[in-house]
Amino acid sequence: EPEVTQTPSHQVTQMGQEVILRCVPISNHLYFYWYRQILGQKVEFLVSFYNNEISEKSEIFDDQFSVERPDGSNFTLKIRSTKLEDSAMYFCASTRRVTDTQYFGPGTRLTVL
Amino acid sequence: GDSVTQMEGPVTLSEEAFLTINCTYTATGYPSLFWYVQYPGEGLQLLLKATKADDKGSNKGFEATYRKETTSFHLEKGSVQVSDSAVYFCALHMNRDDKIIFGKGTRLHILP
């Protein structure tokens, strides 16, 4: 069964550094998402992406964040200058149609020191 | 705004016990409802879903029925196993929106 994959599984970085989290959505999916889960808290929506542009973003998704689909398979989340409070599990998700079920990847645990 | 409320955990049960995890929602409209499960060290997996009132979602012995009159989607399982130990998230999705809205999650511990 096709699945969403994410790399790396765990990223440790120093405060102020840039990080790029990578996702490979399911191949025939057209809508892509990032969510995050701060330890012990609920999963929160960050951003959705369709047709090479952001279609919706939350108030969390400020100018420090950006997303890109650099080629036909990868979908990336960049955090320009990481803060301690960016430490979280970041989940990528994808779906074929916006009304369909979103399928989640295994997550990348980001630790900012 | 739209939201999901689920029972606080952790919930600790013995193997073969009956499980209920309560979930209620607030939405302006008719959402699709989901239960996702997160096993230790893993990502979010879709457990079951229901897209309209009175639909019952089921998978791996778990069930939940979409109750519009009580705005609820409680998760049940008749006989839990140690391998069911995980965090369970109730969630909703409105067709007009991109995002899924999650509850806070309920940690379930099953003792052998």
Chai-1 contact restraints between the chains, C-beta under 6 A:
chainA,res_idxA,chainB,res_idxB,connection_type,confidence,min_distance_angstrom,max_distance_angstrom,comment,restraint_id
A,K42,B,F102,contact,1.0,0.0,6.0,A-B,restraint_1
A,K42,B,K104,contact,1.0,0.0,6.0,A-B,restraint_2
A,V43,B,F102,contact,1.0,0.0,6.0,A-B,restraint_3
A,F45,B,K99,contact,1.0,0.0,6.0,A-B,restraint_4
A,S48,B,D98,contact,1.0,0.0,6.0,A-B,restraint_5
A,S55,B,D98,contact,1.0,0.0,6.0,A-B,restraint_6
A,E56,B,D98,contact,1.0,0.0,6.0,A-B,restraint_7
A,T99,B,N95,contact,1.0,0.0,6.0,A-B,restraint_8
A,Q102,B,I100,contact,1.0,0.0,6.0,A-B,restraint_9
A,F104,B,G43,contact,1.0,0.0,6.0,A-B,restraint_10
A,F104,B,L44,contact,1.0,0.0,6.0,A-B,restraint_11
A,G105,B,G43,contact,1.0,0.0,6.0,A-B,restraint_12
A,P106,B,G43,contact,1.0,0.0,6.0,A-B,restraint_13
A,G107,B,G43,contact,1.0,0.0,6.0,A-B,restraint_14
